[in-house]
Amino acid sequence: MLYNTHYKEGKKVTFKKYNLNLAGLLFLPVEFDKNKKYPAIVITHPGGGVKEQCSSLYAWHLAQHGFITLAYDASHQGESEGEPRFIEDPASRVEYIRCAIDYLTTLPYIAEEKIGALGICAGAGYTMSAIQTEYRIQAAAGISTWNPGHSARHGFPGVHIQNFMKKNLKETAKLRTREARGEGPFYGKYVPETDDEIKEDTAVILKEAHEYYRTDRCFYPTSTNKILITSNDKLAAWDAFQFIDTVAPRPLLFIVGSEADTLYFTGDAYSRANEPKEIFTIKGATHIDLYDKPEYVNQAVTKLIEFFRKAIK
């Protein structure tokens, strides 16, 4: 990997989502004392990502400043159980955050009234959805926030396809019928797998994500670049920010790069939320830059520490 993610320093743990075992990495503060109680933060990975990538990077950094942090693989993905593999179901993704909190509350060294949540990209969308109905989350932050439902309805930033949602869902319906008849499952790619698959009209975010996920920059074997195509009907019906106005007075923080082509997601979430809320813009950074580049990650971490210390003190 080009930049360290520190995932090897996390303690491997498992916790339940109904009958499934979810795989996590638990990061403990420096000079951890099992007889003390610590604030905790659940960290949710991007769509197509796994716990060993950017979620572990942020988990490690926050643990250095007194937080217990938990990065985990969504079920059906990474090292977590679940069939069919690589489904992206937003309702389930939000439920995993609740299950991660369930697990943390069983640990005797967690201050259960001091739990926060952090997500990156689609993980930030799921995090912002979770806090709307999960009152054990005292504060939430999103990095390069993405609303996965919007993308299923309208496509990727900068790519305009007429009647995108109808075309997307018609294809999904055909594949569901084929699966019902014993074919499949049918998988698509999150990002271009090779340089040859990148075209002139490929969305900038997909070009950046290819470099992050499919090259030595941050390739990890359990991040396989697959999504079950029949996830699209569930994604299209879902809005990450639907009831975000009800979160107040619990605080929200949005961290975004000034050059991100996904800025509009942060703007949408922020405009629909009530105070207290804040946007922290990192000058010169793109969407993916905030995943691992030290000059941008360090700025984000400094802001996160300030935010969570105040919000869940």
VEXKOLFI-155720 format. One record per residue (C-alpha): x, y, z; residue in one letter. Coordinates in pm, whole numbers, plus 50000, padded with zeros to 5 digits. Each point is the difference from the previous one (the first is absolute). Layout:
BEGIN
+-------+-------+-------+--------+
|     X |     Y |     Z | residu |
+-------+-------+-------+--------+
|     X |     Y |     Z |      a |
...
+-------+-------+-------+--------+
END
This chain:
BEGIN
+-------+-------+-------+--------+
|     X |     Y |     Z | residu |
+-------+-------+-------+--------+
| 50000 | 50000 | 50000 |      m |
| 50124 | 50347 | 49916 |      l |
| 49879 | 50147 | 50329 |      y |
| 49976 | 49819 | 50334 |      n |
| 49649 | 49908 | 50113 |      t |
| 50110 | 49853 | 50336 |      h |
| 49744 | 49722 | 49973 |      y |
| 50252 | 49750 | 50139 |      k |
| 49986 | 50182 | 50332 |      e |
| 49629 | 49938 | 50047 |      g |
| 49885 | 49709 | 50216 |      k |
| 49788 | 49754 | 49801 |      k |
| 49651 | 49963 | 50146 |      v |
| 49666 | 49861 | 49889 |      t |
| 49648 | 50104 | 50088 |      f |
| 49652 | 49896 | 49895 |      k |
| 49752 | 50138 | 49752 |      k |
| 49711 | 49761 | 50061 |      y |
| 50150 | 49659 | 49911 |      n |
| 50300 | 50138 | 49814 |      l |
| 50350 | 50057 | 50133 |      n |
| 50140 | 50341 | 49908 |      l |
| 50376 | 50050 | 49996 |      a |
| 50147 | 50306 | 50165 |      g |
| 50323 | 50162 | 50108 |      l |
| 50001 | 50159 | 50344 |      l |
| 50254 | 50275 | 50065 |      f |
| 50091 | 50087 | 50360 |      l |
| 50152 | 50323 | 50130 |      p |
| 50367 | 50029 | 50088 |      v |
| 50061 | 49881 | 50358 |      e |
| 49657 | 49836 | 50003 |      f |
| 49872 | 49918 | 50349 |      d |
| 49725 | 49736 | 50012 |      k |
| 49877 | 50144 | 50329 |      n |
| 49916 | 50336 | 49844 |      k |
| 49712 | 50098 | 49774 |      k |
| 50063 | 50156 | 49661 |      y |
| 49794 | 50180 | 49735 |      p |
| 49952 | 49791 | 49686 |      a |
| 49947 | 50061 | 49629 |      i |
| 49855 | 49759 | 49743 |      v |
| 50160 | 50045 | 49656 |      i |
| 49823 | 49891 | 49680 |      t |
| 50186 | 49929 | 49676 |      h |
| 49913 | 50122 | 49648 |      p |
| 49801 | 49793 | 49752 |      g |
| 50238 | 49741 | 49857 |      g |
| 50251 | 50060 | 50278 |      g |
| 50102 | 49785 | 50295 |      v |
| 50104 | 50068 | 50358 |      k |
| 50373 | 49974 | 49923 |      e |
| 49996 | 50310 | 49780 |      q |
| 49902 | 50359 | 50086 |      c |
| 49770 | 49911 | 50291 |      s |
| 50295 | 49841 | 50183 |      s |
| 50218 | 50299 | 49923 |      l |
| 49757 | 50234 | 50175 |      y |
| 49937 | 49745 | 50275 |      a |
| 50371 | 49983 | 50078 |      w |
| 50042 | 50378 | 50004 |      h |
| 49705 | 50056 | 50233 |      l |
| 50119 | 49724 | 50233 |      a |
| 50327 | 50188 | 50043 |      q |
| 49796 | 50280 | 50158 |      h |
| 49804 | 49809 | 50260 |      g |
| 49710 | 49845 | 49808 |      f |
| 49920 | 49632 | 49965 |      i |
| 49913 | 49949 | 49635 |      t |
| 49838 | 49717 | 49808 |      l |
| 50042 | 49950 | 49625 |      a |
| 49807 | 49709 | 49852 |      y |
| 49899 | 49826 | 49678 |      d |
| 49637 | 50023 | 49898 |      a |
| 49832 | 49660 | 49982 |      s |
| 50023 | 49828 | 49661 |      h |
| 50330 | 50183 | 49949 |      q |
| 50363 | 49974 | 50107 |      g |
| 50054 | 49744 | 50277 |      e |
| 49643 | 50022 | 50130 |      s |
| 49748 | 49724 | 49937 |      e |
| 49695 | 50022 | 49777 |      g |
| 49857 | 49869 | 49675 |      e |
| 49959 | 50107 | 49727 |      p |
| 50340 | 50161 | 49995 |      r |
| 50051 | 50369 | 49927 |      f |
| 49645 | 50118 | 50046 |      i |
| 49969 | 50372 | 50078 |      e |
| 49679 | 50036 | 50198 |      d |
| 49975 | 50344 | 50167 |      p |
| 49753 | 49889 | 50268 |      a |
| 50235 | 49721 | 50102 |      s |
| 50301 | 50230 | 49985 |      r |
| 49833 | 50228 | 50254 |      v |
| 49912 | 49698 | 50215 |      e |
| 50368 | 49900 | 50011 |      y |
| 50078 | 50331 | 50168 |      i |
| 49743 | 49919 | 50269 |      r |
| 50151 | 49653 | 50041 |      c |
| 50347 | 50148 | 50037 |      a |
| 49864 | 50221 | 50277 |      i |
| 49833 | 49698 | 50158 |      d |
| 50341 | 49834 | 50011 |      y |
| 50174 | 50303 | 50148 |      l |
| 49746 | 50023 | 50281 |      t |
| 50098 | 49649 | 50111 |      t |
| 50360 | 50107 | 50062 |      l |
| 50056 | 50106 | 50364 |      p |
| 50248 | 50274 | 49905 |      y |
| 49760 | 50189 | 49769 |      i |
| 49820 | 50309 | 50130 |      a |
| 49669 | 49914 | 49833 |      e |
| 49866 | 50356 | 50032 |      e |
| 50302 | 50120 | 49797 |      k |
| 49967 | 49827 | 49663 |      i |
| 50050 | 50177 | 49669 |      g |
| 49992 | 49889 | 49637 |      a |
| 50217 | 50075 | 49699 |      l |
| 49963 | 49893 | 49639 |      g |
| 50189 | 50047 | 49676 |      i |
| 49831 | 50045 | 49660 |      c |
| 49694 | 49769 | 49989 |      a |
| 50088 | 49909 | 50359 |      g |
| 49939 | 50363 | 50089 |      a |
| 49658 | 49985 | 49836 |      g |
| 49915 | 49690 | 50203 |      y |
| 50133 | 50168 | 50314 |      t |
| 49788 | 50310 | 49944 |      m |
| 49698 | 49775 | 49952 |      s |
| 50077 | 49797 | 50312 |      a |
| 50017 | 50299 | 50235 |      i |
| 49649 | 50103 | 49896 |      q |
| 49849 | 49704 | 50187 |      t |
| 50284 | 49867 | 50216 |      e |
| 50006 | 50211 | 50314 |      y |
| 50305 | 49831 | 50145 |      r |
| 50203 | 50198 | 49746 |      i |
| 50079 | 50331 | 50166 |      q |
| 50170 | 50160 | 49699 |      a |
| 50082 | 49906 | 49641 |      a |
| 50258 | 50105 | 49744 |      a |
| 50022 | 49930 | 49628 |      g |
| 50311 | 50010 | 49783 |      i |
| 49937 | 50049 | 49626 |      s |
| 49634 | 49927 | 50071 |      t |
| 49805 | 49817 | 49729 |      w |
| 49629 | 49926 | 49970 |      n |
| 49995 | 49652 | 49837 |      p |
| 49629 | 50021 | 49920 |      g |
| 50047 | 50316 | 49796 |      h |
| 50263 | 49828 | 49785 |      s |
| 49766 | 49708 | 49928 |      a |
| 49741 | 50250 | 49881 |      r |
| 50220 | 50250 | 49815 |      h |
| 50338 | 49838 | 49929 |      g |
| 50351 | 50110 | 50087 |      f |
| 50107 | 50365 | 50027 |      p |
| 50063 | 50163 | 49665 |      g |
| 49847 | 49716 | 49795 |      v |
| 49660 | 50083 | 49854 |      h |
| 49791 | 49710 | 49865 |      i |
| 49642 | 50075 | 49902 |      q |
| 49742 | 49800 | 50199 |      n |
| 50282 | 49844 | 50202 |      f |
| 49782 | 49867 | 50281 |      m |
| 49751 | 49829 | 49767 |      k |
| 50278 | 49837 | 49799 |      k |
| 50177 | 49893 | 50317 |      n |
| 49691 | 49845 | 50156 |      l |
| 49883 | 49830 | 49679 |      k |
| 50336 | 49824 | 49980 |      e |
| 49977 | 49909 | 50368 |      t |
| 49652 | 49854 | 49951 |      a |
| 50119 | 49781 | 49711 |      k |
| 50289 | 49867 | 50206 |      l |
| 49776 | 49926 | 50299 |      r |
| 49780 | 49788 | 49774 |      t |
| 50304 | 49812 | 49869 |      r |
| 50124 | 49942 | 50355 |      e |
| 49655 | 49871 | 50101 |      a |
| 50028 | 49747 | 49717 |      r |
| 50332 | 49871 | 50129 |      g |
| 50252 | 50216 | 49814 |      e |
| 50255 | 50237 | 50149 |      g |
| 50071 | 50161 | 50233 |      p |
| 50092 | 50295 | 49781 |      f |
| 50274 | 50236 | 50108 |      y |
| 50113 | 50339 | 49881 |      g |
| 50314 | 50195 | 50075 |      k |
| 50020 | 50291 | 50240 |      y |
| 50290 | 50158 | 49812 |      v |
| 50197 | 49933 | 49682 |      p |
| 50218 | 49694 | 50058 |      e |
| 50279 | 50098 | 49758 |      t |
| 50132 | 50315 | 49835 |      d |
| 49856 | 49878 | 49669 |      d |
| 49647 | 50023 | 50144 |      e |
| 50036 | 50372 | 50071 |      i |
| 49851 | 50206 | 49718 |      k |
| 49988 | 50372 | 49930 |      e |
| 49648 | 50027 | 50142 |      d |
| 50068 | 49790 | 50312 |      t |
| 49901 | 50190 | 50314 |      a |
| 50292 | 50161 | 50184 |      v |
| 49903 | 49824 | 50322 |      i |
| 50028 | 49663 | 49823 |      l |
| 50345 | 50084 | 49864 |      k |
| 50114 | 50095 | 50349 |      e |
| 49841 | 49693 | 50156 |      a |
| 50174 | 49773 | 49746 |      h |
| 50335 | 50135 | 50111 |      e |
| 49913 | 49956 | 50368 |      y |
| 49839 | 49655 | 49992 |      y |
| 50157 | 49822 | 49704 |      r |
| 50367 | 50103 | 50016 |      t |
| 50275 | 49966 | 50258 |      d |
| 49884 | 50327 | 50153 |      r |
| 49748 | 49818 | 50223 |      c |
| 49915 | 49663 | 49842 |      f |
| 49876 | 49743 | 50252 |      y |
| 49901 | 49645 | 49901 |      p |
| 49661 | 49992 | 50173 |      t |
| 49892 | 50314 | 49813 |      s |
| 49905 | 49822 | 49679 |      t |
| 49837 | 50281 | 49797 |      n |
| 49666 | 49818 | 49977 |      k |
| 49643 | 50112 | 50066 |      i |
| 49692 | 49784 | 49959 |      l |
| 49814 | 50182 | 49723 |      i |
| 49662 | 49922 | 50154 |      t |
| 50100 | 50230 | 50287 |      s |
| 49889 | 50289 | 49779 |      n |
| 49628 | 49974 | 50075 |      d |
| 50068 | 50031 | 50374 |      k |
| 50242 | 50288 | 49952 |      l |
| 49769 | 50194 | 49769 |      a |
| 49720 | 50000 | 50257 |      a |
| 50220 | 50141 | 50277 |      w |
| 50107 | 50351 | 50107 |      d |
| 50283 | 50037 | 50252 |      a |
| 49883 | 50344 | 50113 |      f |
| 49624 | 49944 | 50018 |      q |
| 49952 | 50094 | 50367 |      f |
| 50333 | 50169 | 50066 |      i |
| 49816 | 50311 | 50125 |      d |
| 49894 | 49798 | 50308 |      t |
| 50356 | 49931 | 50121 |      v |
| 50042 | 50331 | 50185 |      a |
| 50108 | 50083 | 50263 |      p |
| 50255 | 49723 | 49944 |      r |
| 50281 | 50154 | 49792 |      p |
| 50102 | 49910 | 49645 |      l |
| 50331 | 50061 | 49826 |      l |
| 50068 | 49972 | 49626 |      f |
| 50361 | 49991 | 49880 |      i |
| 50046 | 50048 | 49627 |      v |
| 50272 | 50087 | 49751 |      g |
| 49963 | 50326 | 49812 |      s |
| 50063 | 49819 | 49668 |      e |
| 49767 | 49705 | 50061 |      a |
| 49752 | 49939 | 49718 |      d |
| 49763 | 49872 | 50268 |      t |
| 49977 | 50331 | 50187 |      l |
| 49629 | 50022 | 49929 |      y |
| 49927 | 49707 | 50232 |      f |
| 50153 | 50188 | 50293 |      t |
| 49811 | 50313 | 49900 |      g |
| 49672 | 49809 | 49983 |      d |
| 50046 | 49834 | 50340 |      a |
| 50111 | 50323 | 50163 |      y |
| 49710 | 50203 | 49861 |      s |
| 49747 | 49742 | 50125 |      r |
| 50149 | 49965 | 50350 |      a |
| 49935 | 50232 | 50292 |      n |
| 50257 | 50155 | 50230 |      e |
| 50243 | 49907 | 50142 |      p |
| 50170 | 49909 | 49671 |      k |
| 50326 | 50087 | 49829 |      e |
| 50178 | 49958 | 49669 |      i |
| 50381 | 49981 | 50018 |      f |
| 50152 | 50045 | 49654 |      t |
| 50355 | 49884 | 49929 |      i |
| 50151 | 50216 | 49730 |      k |
| 50135 | 49825 | 49692 |      g |
| 49870 | 49652 | 50090 |      a |
| 49783 | 49782 | 49779 |      t |
| 49750 | 49739 | 50120 |      h |
| 50249 | 49711 | 50010 |      i |
| 50291 | 50213 | 50126 |      d |
| 49837 | 49992 | 50345 |      l |
| 50022 | 49620 | 50007 |      y |
| 50374 | 49975 | 50056 |      d |
| 50220 | 50293 | 49896 |      k |
| 50176 | 50118 | 50318 |      p |
| 49992 | 50371 | 49919 |      e |
| 49619 | 49986 | 49990 |      y |
| 49931 | 49719 | 50247 |      v |
| 50196 | 50181 | 50271 |      n |
| 49780 | 50308 | 49962 |      q |
| 49687 | 49786 | 50014 |      a |
| 50122 | 49814 | 50310 |      v |
| 50077 | 50324 | 50184 |      t |
| 49647 | 50122 | 49931 |      k |
| 49844 | 49666 | 50099 |      l |
| 50182 | 49996 | 50333 |      i |
| 49882 | 50353 | 50075 |      e |
| 49643 | 49915 | 49898 |      f |
| 49960 | 49671 | 50186 |      f |
| 50172 | 50123 | 50316 |      r |
| 49749 | 50282 | 50020 |      k |
| 49697 | 49803 | 49880 |      a |
| 50034 | 49689 | 50217 |      i |
| 50201 | 50140 | 50289 |      k |
+-------+-------+-------+--------+
END
